[in-house]
Amino acid sequence: MEEENLSKIIRNLIIARPDHTFTARDYSGIEAVLVGYFASAPKYIRLAKLDVHSYYTAYALNQLDGRIKTADLPDISWPDDKLIPHLAGIKKEFKKDRNELYKHLVHGANFYQGARGATEKILKETGTQFPVKTVQKVMDIYFELFPEIRKWHHTLWLQAEKDGFLRNPFGYVHRFNKVYDYEKIGGRWTKKPGPDANKVVAFLPQSTAAGIIKEAMLRLYFNRFDEAGQFLRLQVHDELLLECPMASLSEVEKVVKVEMERPIKEMMLPTSYRMGDYLTINTEGKRGSPWGSMKGYEDEGYL
């Protein structure tokens, strides 16, 4: 955020106590990873853990205006040591396009947001106005790349309409009243997604993300209180914030990372995925004081 951003100004009023510092960890692309899990799309899970936004940006720019040549497109079959730096290069070169349009559309498409709604949201959040036709075209490219997601939407709607509810892996239940709208045309009933269609699609990834971080908080507090749980101060979306003594910083951060990235026993993976027995979500850390000026770090130190 910019220095004059109001939320950053307010966060910079929050200072760690003497001889203490803030440390925080957040889940990386957790909702995208969970969409891949529920859509039974192992390739998408892998991309969501690496950088699905840059991958999508590359293919969209290739089809829209040829700024990325076909020979330069990333290939999902590449090993990590080739794919990760290639995606990083795309992110660096096309950062403005990626962050102003394609990053927003990944979330919008995953949660069944229409092109008009996505256009309005992008304008509100970035100040950039895109033609609705352009947004629709690049959203179509997204579903061409990842057809499993659109298929998952339809399967989920049918399930929610049949049962009247959905249950996530942690047992949270949400009931739905009107998944489809029905209309009689030419003597035959037709249906289209109704008022609850977006809620149906959003429920599993969003509620499961909430369950994952809540379980991590419970483990830290009840199982590892002396090591780290006693320093918990705040949950903000997919992030946990702690205030701990400088002398304990390294050990606290290791414990938090272990607990947040622990395999999720409620979410088994098929053997064919070759990703282990259970789903895991990667995390990123940052530290420092005041709250608004924390900086990211690698496990060995500051970035």
N, C-alpha and C positions, 0 to 999 in steps of 0.2 A: 504493500500500500504506500501511497505517497505520504510525505511527512505531514501535510496539512489535512490528511484524511481524518475525519472526526473520530472514528473508532480507534485509530492509532493514537491520537492525542489522548483519548481517555485511557487506553491501555497503558500509556507511558506514565500515567499518574500512579500506577500500581507498582510498588517497589518491593523487592525481597528484603527480608530482615537482615541485619548485619551478620556477616559470615555465612549467609545463605544465598542461594540463587534459584531461579526458576528453571525447571526442565520439563519439556513437554514431548509427547509422542503422539503421532496421528496415523491412522490407517491410510495407506496409499491406494486410491481408486477403489475403495471397498465396495461401493454400490455397483460399479462396472464389473468387478470380479464376481459379485453375487449374481448379476444378470447372466453372466456366462455360465455360472454353476446351474442356475435354475433352467436355463435354455439348453442344458446338456451340450455345451459348445466348448470343448477343451482348448481349441486354438484361440478362442476369444478370451478364455481365462488367462492364457499365457500372455496375450497381447495386453490385457487389462493390467497385468502385473508389471509389464515392461513400459509401454506407452502407446495405448490404442489411439490416442488423439493424433499423434504424429503419423502413425500408420494410415489412418483415415485421411489426414491432410494430404499425404502424398498421392493417394489414389484419386482424391477429388481434384486436386490441382492438375493431375495428369489428364483427366477426362474433360475438365472445364476449359483450360487454356493452354495445356501442354507445358506449363512452367517446369514440371518435373517429367523428364523423358521416361518412356517405358523401360528403358534399360537401367534406369536409376531407381526403380520402384523396389521397396523392401519386400522380401519374400518370407512368409511365415515359416517356411521349411528351413531357413538358415539357423545355425546354432546361435546361442546367446552372444558369444564373443564377436559375432559378425553383425547380428541384428541390432543389439543395443547401441553400439556406436553409430550405426547408420541412422537409427531413429533419432539419436541425439543430434546428429548433423541436420536432419530435417527440422527438428524443433528450433535449432539455433538460426537456420537460414530463413525459415518461414514462420517465425514466432508470432508476428502480428496476425497473419491469416489464421494460424492455429488457435490462438487465444481468443480472437474476436468472433470467430464463426464456428470452426469445426469442433472445438472443445465443448461449446454449448450444445451443439447438435447431437453429440454422442449421448448426452444425458437426455435431451429432448426426445430423441428417437427411441431410446431404451424405455422411456416411460410414456410412450404413445402420445407425444405432444405433436399437434398439427403444425404445418409450415407457418401459418399465420400467427399462431400462438408463440412459436419459436422466434419469429421475426420480432414480435413485440417485446419479448423478454430480452433478446439480444440488444435491442435499442435501449431498453431501460437500464440494462446492466453495463453496457459499454459505450452507449451514445452513438453507435454506428447503425445506420439504416441500410438494410439489404432489401432488394426486391423479393417479394414473396415467391415469385417464380424461381429465382435463384436458390432460395432456401429449400424449396420443394425438390429441385433438381439434385442438390447435394445430399438431401435426405434419402432420395431414391438410390443414390450411389452407395450410401451406408448400408441399406438393406440388401443391395446386390452383393456387397462384401460379406455381410453377416446375415444370411437368410434365416438362420436358426432363431434369431430374435423375433422376427415377425411371426414365425411359426409358433413360438412360445406364447406370444400374445394371444393368438387365436385359441390355442389349447387351454390356456389359463381362463379365458372368458367362458369357454364351454364348461370347464370344471366348476367355476364359481357360480354359473347359472344353475347347473345341475344340483350342486350341494347347498348352495346358498351361503357358503362361507369358504374361507381359506385358512389353513393352519401352517404356521412357519415351523422350522426345525426345533425351535425352543418351546413350542406349544402355544404360542400366542395365536388367538383366533380373531378374525375380523369377518363380520357378516355384511353381505351386499344385497341390495334391494332390486336394483335395475341395471343389470349388466348390459342388456340389449334393449333397443327401442324396436317395436314391431309396427309394421304398417301393411295394410292390405292394398295391394296394387294388382289390378286386372284379375281380381278374384283369388289371388294367392297372397299368403302372408310372406313378407320379407322382413329381414332384421338387419340392423346395423348397430355398432357399438353405442351404448347408451350412457347415461350420466355417471354410472359407476365404473365405466370401462377403464379410465385412467387410474382410479383408486385400486382396482383389481391388479393392474400391472405394477403399480408402485408398492403395494403392500409387502410382498415377499422380500425384495431387496432391502427396503427401508426398515422394516421391522426386524429383519434378521441382522442388519448392521447394528441396530440398537441392542439386540440380544447379545451380540458378540462383545461389544464394549462393556455392557453391564456385567457379563460374566467375568471379564478381565478385571473389572473394578472389584467385584466380590472376592475373587481369588487374591488380589493384592491386599485387600483389607483383612480378610479372615484367615488367609493361609500364610501371608508374608508381611504381616503388619510391621514387625520390627525392622525388617529389611527395607521396605518401601511404602507399604500401605499407609503408615502414619503420616506420610508427607503428601498424600493426595489432597488437592485443594479444589479442583474444578474439572468438570467435563464440558467441553465445547464441541458439539457435533461429534466428529470422529476422533477427537483429541482428548488426551488426559494431561492435565497440568499439575505439576507437583512443585512444592517449595522445600528444598532440602539443604542441609549443611554442605558447604563447599567440600569439606573433608570426606563426605559420603557420596559425592556426586556420581563418580564412575560406577560404584557398586549399585546404586539406586537405578541408574539408567540401564544397566545390564538386566536387573530383575524385571523392570517394566517391559523391556523389549521381549524377554522370554515369555512373560505372561500374555502380552498382547499378540504375539505371533505363535502362540501354542496351537497345535493342530486342533481343529474344532470337531470334537467327537460326535456332535450331532449332525455332521455333514460329511458322510462317507463319499469317497471318490471311486469310480470304476477302475479296475486294474488296467484297462486299456488306455486310460489317460496318462499313465506313467508319471503321476504327480504325487505319489505317496498314497497312504490309506485315507487321509482326511484332508479337507480343504484347509489352507493356511492363507493369511492375509499379511502382506508385507507392511512395515511401518517406517516412518521417518522421524528423526528426532531433531529438536532444537533446544537451545538453552540460553540463559542470560537474564539480565535485569537492567532496566525495567521490562515489564511484560510486553510492551509494544516494540521492543528492540531486540528480541531474541533472535539468534542466528542458528541456521542449520548446521549439523555436524555429522560426520561419519562416526562409526563405532570407535575409531582411534582418536578422534579429535574434531576440531572445527573444519568445515569445508573451506 
